[in-house]
Amino acid sequence: MKTENFKTEQEKQFEEQKRAIILQHCVTCHQQLDLLQLRLINFDDLIKGVQDTIDKTRMELKNIKPPTPAFEPAGEPIKLKKV
């Protein structure tokens, strides 16, 4: 077990939020491709939908807050608690 890469709860939550946003982006694009394949939308609609999805994803990624650094100002390491 590696002991160098500990993550705080904030870091874990940030990573999870980021993964959820990216997964939603991929699912939405895939659904739009399925609609194109079924000929329920045309190529121009696909392009517009993907552009809208990209804009929405960028906005959502910008709105999540990155975690604060996990160190003490005095330079002392943070005491880890056993969970």
Secondary structure, 3 states (H helix, E strand, C coil): CCCCCCCCHHHHHHHHHHHHHHHHHHHHHHHHHHHHHCCCCCHHHHHHHHHHHHHHHHHHHHHCCCCCCCCCCCCCCCCCCCC
